[in-house]
Amino acid sequence: MKTTRSNRTLPVLMTALVLAGGITACKKKKQVVETPNPTGETEVAVLCSGPEFFTNDKVFRANNLGESMDQATSKKKALANARADLASSINTQLKGVIDNYVNSREMNNREEVAERFEGLTREVIDQQLTGTKTICEKVMKVNATGNYKTYVAIELSAQDLLAAYNERLSNDERLRIDYDYEKFKETFEAEMNKLK
């Protein structure tokens, strides 16, 4: 009896297929485990929120919502709430910048300089908040009440804020003596890089 090459190939192919199937069957499969919500709780998706709306090293961001029977009023409330959050965030960040800047400089009147910087910070923030940019806005109508809910996210350029701050500091006669823009900018950028 003569054996042909195709007769030998078939058992080899069958063996290869069985081995391949066995190898893949032995691999551990990744299991996606979904944790159930705690009893009595339902997850709420908040519009204009999430990682893409977080502050980073280039921009300060904030989001919030407003609710009213009037659509325009709901938007005004949302913007006011978001601006308040943004101002608070900027103030906190600049406080760290000012503390580090003043401490790095050998100034005899540290306390007075720090107070002057903080006073200017409030002025600059109030002035710059008018230049915020809306990056997300969603208006919803609440079926149960008939009210409008507006969700917003806003941002403010860190470089625009730095430029405005520099301008105000440069115009203050007492601070101009101790003020070094390059050192302040370096301190500001180091604090902003922590947000990456």
C-alpha positions as CSV (number, residue, x, y, z in Angstrom):
1,M,0.0,0.0,0.0
2,K,1.3,3.3,-1.1
3,T,1.1,6.3,1.4
4,T,0.7,9.7,-0.2
5,R,1.7,13.0,1.1
6,S,-1.9,14.2,1.5
7,N,-2.7,11.2,3.7
8,R,0.1,12.3,6.1
9,T,-0.9,15.9,6.0
10,L,-4.4,15.4,7.3
11,P,-3.4,13.8,10.7
12,V,-0.7,16.6,11.2
13,L,-3.3,19.3,10.5
14,M,-5.8,17.7,12.8
15,T,-3.2,17.4,15.6
16,A,-2.2,21.1,15.1
17,L,-5.8,22.2,15.4
18,V,-6.4,20.2,18.5
19,L,-3.3,21.6,20.1
20,A,-4.1,25.2,19.1
21,G,-7.6,24.8,20.6
22,G,-6.2,23.3,23.8
23,I,-3.6,26.1,24.2
24,T,-6.2,28.9,23.8
25,A,-8.6,27.1,26.1
26,C,-5.9,27.0,28.8
27,K,-5.4,30.8,28.8
28,K,-7.1,32.7,31.6
29,K,-9.8,34.9,30.3
30,K,-10.1,38.4,31.7
31,Q,-13.3,38.8,33.5
32,V,-15.0,42.2,33.7
33,V,-16.5,42.5,37.1
34,E,-19.2,45.1,37.5
35,T,-19.7,46.2,41.0
36,P,-23.4,46.7,41.7
37,N,-24.6,50.1,43.0
38,P,-25.2,50.0,46.8
39,T,-28.8,49.2,47.7
40,G,-31.1,52.2,47.3
41,E,-28.6,54.2,45.2
42,T,-28.7,55.0,41.5
43,E,-25.7,56.4,39.6
44,V,-26.4,59.9,38.1
45,A,-24.6,61.0,34.9
46,V,-23.7,64.7,35.4
47,L,-23.6,66.6,32.1
48,C,-20.6,68.9,31.3
49,S,-18.5,66.9,33.8
50,G,-15.7,64.4,33.8
51,P,-11.9,64.3,33.1
52,E,-12.1,66.4,29.9
53,F,-13.5,69.2,32.1
54,F,-10.7,69.2,34.7
55,T,-8.2,71.9,35.3
56,N,-4.8,71.2,33.8
57,D,-1.5,73.0,33.2
58,K,-2.9,75.1,30.4
59,V,-6.4,76.1,31.6
60,F,-8.4,76.5,34.8
61,R,-11.8,74.8,34.5
62,A,-15.0,74.5,36.5
63,N,-18.5,73.2,36.0
64,N,-21.8,73.6,37.8
65,L,-25.5,73.7,37.3
66,G,-28.4,76.1,37.9
67,E,-32.2,75.4,38.1
68,S,-35.1,77.8,37.6
69,M,-38.6,78.0,36.2
70,D,-37.1,80.4,33.7
71,Q,-34.5,79.1,31.2
72,A,-32.4,82.2,31.1
73,T,-32.3,82.4,34.9
74,S,-31.2,78.7,35.1
75,K,-28.2,79.6,32.8
76,K,-27.3,82.7,34.8
77,K,-27.3,80.6,38.0
78,A,-25.2,77.9,36.4
79,L,-22.6,80.4,35.2
80,A,-22.5,82.2,38.5
81,N,-22.0,78.9,40.4
82,A,-19.3,77.8,37.9
83,R,-17.5,81.2,38.1
84,A,-17.5,81.0,41.9
85,D,-16.0,77.5,41.7
86,L,-13.4,78.7,39.2
87,A,-12.5,81.7,41.3
88,S,-12.0,79.5,44.4
89,S,-9.8,77.1,42.4
90,I,-7.7,79.9,40.9
91,N,-7.4,81.6,44.3
92,T,-6.1,78.3,45.9
93,Q,-3.6,77.8,43.1
94,L,-2.3,81.3,43.2
95,K,-2.0,81.2,47.0
96,G,0.5,78.3,46.5
97,V,2.3,80.3,43.8
98,I,2.5,83.4,46.0
99,D,3.7,81.5,49.1
100,N,6.4,79.7,47.1
101,Y,7.5,82.9,45.3
102,V,7.6,85.1,48.4
103,N,9.5,82.3,50.3
104,S,12.0,81.9,47.5
105,R,12.8,85.6,47.4
106,E,14.8,87.1,50.3
107,M,12.4,89.9,51.1
108,N,12.5,91.7,54.4
109,N,8.8,92.6,54.3
110,R,7.5,89.1,53.6
111,E,4.2,89.5,55.3
112,E,3.3,92.9,53.7
113,V,4.4,91.6,50.2
114,A,2.3,88.4,50.7
115,E,-0.8,90.5,51.7
116,R,-0.3,92.9,48.7
117,F,0.0,89.9,46.3
118,E,-3.2,88.3,47.8
119,G,-5.1,91.6,47.4
120,L,-4.0,91.8,43.8
121,T,-5.0,88.2,43.3
122,R,-8.6,89.0,44.2
123,E,-8.7,92.0,41.9
124,V,-7.2,90.1,39.0
125,I,-9.5,87.1,39.5
126,D,-12.6,89.4,39.5
127,Q,-11.4,91.1,36.4
128,Q,-10.4,87.9,34.5
129,L,-13.6,86.0,35.3
130,T,-15.4,88.1,32.7
131,G,-13.1,86.5,30.1
132,T,-14.1,82.9,30.8
133,K,-15.0,80.7,27.9
134,T,-18.0,78.3,28.0
135,I,-16.8,74.9,26.8
136,C,-20.0,73.0,27.5
137,E,-23.6,73.9,28.0
138,K,-26.6,71.6,28.2
139,V,-30.2,72.7,29.0
140,M,-32.7,70.1,30.3
141,K,-36.3,70.4,31.2
142,V,-37.3,68.6,34.4
143,N,-40.5,66.8,33.6
144,A,-41.7,66.5,37.2
145,T,-41.5,70.3,38.0
146,G,-41.4,71.9,34.6
147,N,-38.2,73.7,35.7
148,Y,-35.1,74.2,33.5
149,K,-31.7,72.9,34.5
150,T,-28.6,74.2,32.8
151,Y,-25.3,72.5,33.1
152,V,-22.2,74.5,32.1
153,A,-18.4,74.1,32.1
154,I,-16.2,77.1,31.7
155,E,-12.4,77.6,31.3
156,L,-9.9,80.4,31.7
157,S,-6.4,80.4,30.1
158,A,-3.6,80.1,32.6
159,Q,-1.4,82.2,30.4
160,D,-4.0,85.0,30.1
161,L,-4.3,85.0,33.9
162,L,-0.5,85.2,34.3
163,A,-0.3,88.1,31.8
164,A,-3.1,90.0,33.7
165,Y,-1.4,89.3,37.0
166,N,1.9,90.5,35.7
167,E,0.4,93.7,34.4
168,R,-1.3,94.5,37.8
169,L,1.9,93.7,39.7
170,S,4.0,95.8,37.4
171,N,1.7,98.8,38.1
172,D,1.9,98.5,41.9
173,E,4.8,100.8,43.0
174,R,5.5,99.1,46.3
175,L,5.5,95.6,44.8
176,R,7.5,96.5,41.7
177,I,10.6,96.9,43.8
178,D,10.5,93.3,44.9
179,Y,8.8,91.8,41.9
180,D,10.8,89.6,39.4
181,Y,8.5,88.5,36.6
182,E,10.7,85.6,35.3
183,K,10.9,84.2,38.8
184,F,7.2,84.6,39.4
185,K,6.4,83.0,36.0
186,E,8.7,80.1,36.8
187,T,7.0,79.6,40.1
188,F,3.6,79.8,38.5
189,E,4.4,77.3,35.8
190,A,5.9,74.9,38.4
191,E,2.6,75.0,40.3
192,M,0.6,74.6,37.1
193,N,2.7,71.5,36.1
194,K,1.5,69.8,39.3
195,L,-1.9,69.7,37.7
196,K,-0.9,67.6,34.8
